[in-house]
Amino acid sequence: MWHPHADPPATAGPVVRLANFPLPATRDTYAAEVAETLRPGDVVVSLVEFDREVANAGLYASRGAPRLRVEDLDPKALQASGSGRLGVQRFFSIGNRAFSLYVMAHEGPRLREAIHAVNATIRSLRVGPA
C-alpha cells in the first residue's frame, strides 16, 4: 500500500520584477496578468524568494543564479500561454536563501538581446543575509 507524503509547499516571500517595457502594477507572484500585453521582444522577470528552510536542497539544490539562453524558453513553461509567448523557470539557492526565477517573453527580434540583459542584471544582484 502506498503512503504518500508531501511536504507543504514553500511560501513565496519578496518579489523583484524586471521588464524591458513599462511594467504595470501586478498582484500575481509571477506577473501572469501582463502576458496579454507582451509585444515581440518584451521580457518580464520575476525573482521570488522562498522560505529559508528549502534552500540548498531538492528543487532549490542548484547553487548560484542561473544563466539563461533563448533556447531555454518554452511555451509549455508558462502559466498564461498564448501565441508567441515563451517562458522558463529556474529554482536555485544563494547563501542559504531559496529563489525562483520566472521569465515570460514574447518572440521577436529583440529577444536575444533582452535575455542577455536579463542575465547581466541577475548576475549583478547581490544577496546578503536575510
Backbone hydrogen bonds, N-H to C=O, Kabsch-Sander energy under -0.5 kcal/mol:
donor,donor_aa,acceptor,acceptor_aa,energy
13,G,49,E,-3.6
16,V,47,L,-2.7
18,L,45,V,-2.2
20,N,43,V,-1.6
31,A,28,D,-1.7
34,V,31,A,-1.9
35,A,32,A,-1.7
37,T,34,V,-1.4
38,L,34,V,-0.6
38,L,35,A,-1.2
41,G,106,H,-2.3
42,D,39,R,-2.7
44,V,104,M,-2.8
45,V,18,L,-3.4
46,S,102,Y,-2.7
47,L,16,V,-3.0
48,V,46,S,-0.6
48,V,100,S,-2.8
49,E,14,P,-2.6
50,F,98,A,-2.7
51,D,11,T,-0.6
54,V,51,D,-1.4
55,A,52,R,-1.5
56,N,60,Y,-1.1
57,A,54,V,-1.1
60,Y,57,A,-2.2
61,A,58,G,-1.9
64,G,93,S,-2.8
68,L,66,P,-0.5
72,D,69,R,-1.8
73,L,69,R,-0.6
73,L,70,V,-1.4
74,D,87,G,-2.9
77,A,74,D,-1.6
78,L,75,P,-1.0
81,S,79,Q,-0.6
85,R,82,G,-2.0
86,L,105,A,-2.7
87,G,74,D,-0.9
88,V,103,V,-1.8
90,R,101,L,-2.4
92,F,99,F,-2.2
93,S,62,S,-2.7
94,I,97,R,-2.4
97,R,94,I,-0.9
98,A,50,F,-0.6
99,F,92,F,-3.0
100,S,48,V,-2.3
101,L,90,R,-3.2
102,Y,46,S,-2.7
102,Y,100,S,-0.6
103,V,88,V,-3.0
103,V,101,L,-0.5
104,M,44,V,-2.7
105,A,86,L,-2.9
106,H,42,D,-1.9
107,E,84,G,-3.2
111,L,108,G,-1.6
114,A,110,R,-2.2
115,I,111,L,-2.6
116,H,112,R,-2.0
117,A,113,E,-2.1
118,V,114,A,-2.3
119,N,115,I,-2.5
120,A,116,H,-2.2
121,T,117,A,-2.5
122,I,118,V,-2.9
123,R,119,N,-2.4
124,S,120,A,-1.1
125,L,121,T,-0.8
125,L,122,I,-0.9
128,G,126,R,-0.6
